[in-house]
Amino acid sequence: MVDILRADYRSIKIAAKALLDGEVIAFPTETVYGIGVSYGNSKGIQKLRLMKERDADKPFQILIPNISYVARYANCDNEKTEALMHAFWPGAMTLVLPDTNGKTCGLRIPDNKWLRVLMLEIGCGIIATSANISGEKPATNAEEIDEALGIDLGLIIDGNNTVLGEGSSVVGIDKDGELEIFRQGAIKAEALKAVYYGE
């Protein structure tokens, strides 16, 4: 059986070791539970995709601990985009930006202190997705994760049912500099537009 640990200082050390050893772990965010691997772990990403039953052309998001990490993974020189970061991070906004390889990536700073400290502990972001098989309802507690995915996980962190159960809003900027809302989640479109356009 997979270990289920509380989200505390001790479990940060254990989770960090699991990630650095290439394991896929499950963890709470302020939206839904996620599963993920340390950034740059190609074998872990492949395992994550198989667990998720996700198409190869559909990317995962990158969770980061603070805004200073944005430059590691993406390019951003837009003051309006930076205004979104400062207004809604940490929080339930995934921001799609050009990445350092000429493609795009979705970044988010979760509003979960335990998770942010974990990323600082491993020194990189986490390639992440919601804790469910594609097309199924995301898990909102550790027991649901264990039932659906536990056999393939290295570790489950129990957030004591602190998640909201609603996914992040996914936004980006089009070629004309207009705000695109790919998915409205916990943050409503009106709030995102108000910040971006200075309304």
C-alpha positions in Angstrom: 0.0 0.0 0.0 1.1 3.6 -0.7 2.0 5.7 2.4 -0.4 8.5 3.2 1.2 11.2 5.3 -0.1 14.5 6.8 1.1 17.8 5.3 3.6 18.8 7.9 7.3 19.5 8.2 8.3 15.8 8.4 6.4 14.9 5.3 8.1 17.7 3.3 11.5 15.9 3.7 10.0 12.6 2.7 8.1 14.0 -0.2 11.2 15.9 -1.4 13.2 12.6 -1.4 10.5 10.8 -3.3 10.3 13.5 -6.0 14.1 13.6 -6.4 14.1 9.8 -6.6 11.8 10.1 -9.6 8.5 9.1 -7.9 5.1 10.5 -8.7 3.4 11.8 -5.6 -0.1 13.2 -4.8 -0.5 16.4 -2.9 -3.1 19.0 -1.9 -3.5 22.4 -3.5 -6.1 25.0 -2.7 -8.2 23.8 -5.7 -8.1 20.1 -6.2 -5.5 17.4 -5.3 -2.7 17.1 -7.8 -0.2 14.4 -8.8 3.3 15.4 -10.0 7.0 14.9 -10.5 10.0 17.1 -10.2 10.7 19.3 -13.2 13.1 17.8 -15.7 12.3 14.2 -14.7 11.6 12.7 -18.1 10.8 9.2 -16.8 8.5 10.6 -14.2 6.7 12.7 -16.8 6.1 9.6 -18.9 4.8 7.7 -15.9 2.6 10.6 -15.1 1.1 10.6 -18.6 0.4 6.9 -18.5 -1.2 7.2 -15.1 -3.4 10.0 -16.3 -4.2 8.3 -19.6 -3.5 11.6 -21.2 -2.8 12.3 -24.9 0.9 12.9 -25.7 0.2 16.4 -27.2 -1.6 17.7 -24.1 0.9 19.5 -21.8 1.0 19.5 -18.0 1.2 22.6 -15.9 4.3 23.6 -13.9 3.8 24.6 -10.3 6.3 27.0 -8.9 6.9 28.4 -5.4 7.2 32.1 -6.2 7.3 34.6 -9.0 11.1 34.6 -9.2 10.8 31.1 -10.7 8.9 32.3 -13.7 12.1 33.2 -15.6 13.4 29.6 -15.3 10.6 28.2 -17.4 9.0 31.0 -19.4 9.5 34.4 -21.0 7.4 37.3 -19.7 8.0 41.0 -20.5 4.4 42.2 -20.4 3.5 44.5 -17.6 -0.2 43.5 -17.8 0.7 39.8 -17.4 2.9 40.7 -14.4 -0.1 42.5 -12.9 -2.1 39.2 -13.2 0.7 37.4 -11.4 0.8 39.8 -8.5 -3.0 40.0 -8.2 -3.8 36.3 -8.3 -0.7 34.4 -7.2 -0.5 32.5 -5.0 -3.9 31.3 -6.2 -6.1 29.5 -8.6 -4.8 31.0 -11.9 -2.7 29.0 -14.4 -0.9 31.4 -16.7 0.1 30.2 -20.2 3.3 31.9 -21.4 5.9 31.3 -24.1 8.5 28.9 -22.6 12.2 28.9 -23.0 12.1 26.3 -25.8 9.9 28.3 -28.1 6.6 26.6 -27.1 4.2 27.4 -24.3 3.8 26.3 -20.7 1.2 26.9 -18.0 2.6 28.2 -14.7 0.9 28.5 -11.3 1.8 29.4 -7.8 -0.5 27.4 -5.6 -2.0 29.0 -2.5 -0.7 26.1 -0.3 2.2 26.9 1.9 3.2 23.2 2.4 3.5 22.7 -1.3 5.5 25.9 -1.9 8.0 24.9 0.8 8.3 21.5 -0.8 9.3 23.1 -4.1 11.9 25.3 -2.4 13.2 22.1 -0.7 13.7 20.4 -4.1 14.9 23.5 -5.8 12.6 23.3 -8.9 9.0 23.4 -10.0 6.7 20.4 -10.1 5.2 19.1 -13.4 1.6 18.6 -12.2 -1.9 17.7 -13.1 -5.1 17.0 -11.2 -5.3 13.7 -9.4 -7.6 11.7 -11.6 -7.7 9.8 -14.8 -8.5 12.0 -17.8 -12.2 12.6 -18.1 -13.0 11.6 -14.6 -13.8 13.8 -11.6 -10.7 15.2 -9.8 -10.0 13.8 -6.4 -10.7 16.1 -3.4 -9.4 13.8 -0.6 -6.6 11.3 0.0 -8.9 8.3 0.1 -10.2 9.0 -3.4 -6.6 9.3 -4.7 -5.6 6.0 -3.1 -8.6 4.3 -4.7 -8.0 5.6 -8.2 -4.3 5.9 -8.5 -2.6 4.6 -5.3 -1.0 1.6 -6.9 1.2 3.8 -9.1 2.1 6.5 -6.6 5.1 6.8 -4.4 3.4 8.8 -1.8 0.1 10.6 -0.9 0.0 13.7 1.2 -3.2 14.2 3.0 -4.2 17.9 3.2 -7.0 17.2 5.7 -9.7 18.1 3.1 -8.5 21.7 2.8 -9.0 21.8 -1.0 -11.8 23.7 -2.7 -12.7 21.2 -5.3 -12.7 23.7 -8.2 -9.9 23.9 -10.7 -7.7 26.9 -11.6 -8.7 29.4 -14.3 -6.4 29.0 -17.3 -5.5 32.2 -19.1 -3.0 33.4 -21.7 -2.3 36.4 -24.0 -3.0 36.2 -27.7 -0.7 37.6 -30.5 -2.6 41.0 -30.3 -2.0 41.3 -26.6 -5.6 40.5 -25.6 -6.4 38.3 -22.6 -7.6 34.8 -23.5 -9.5 32.7 -21.0 -9.1 29.1 -21.9 -10.9 27.8 -18.9 -12.8 29.6 -16.2 -12.3 28.0 -12.8 -12.1 29.3 -9.3 -11.3 32.9 -10.4 -14.0 34.5 -12.5 -13.4 36.0 -15.9 -14.6 39.5 -14.8 -11.9 39.6 -12.0 -9.2 38.5 -14.5 -10.2 41.1 -17.1 -10.5 43.9 -14.5 -6.9 43.4 -13.5 -5.5 42.9 -17.0 -7.3 45.8 -18.6 -7.0 48.0 -15.5 -10.8 48.4 -15.2 
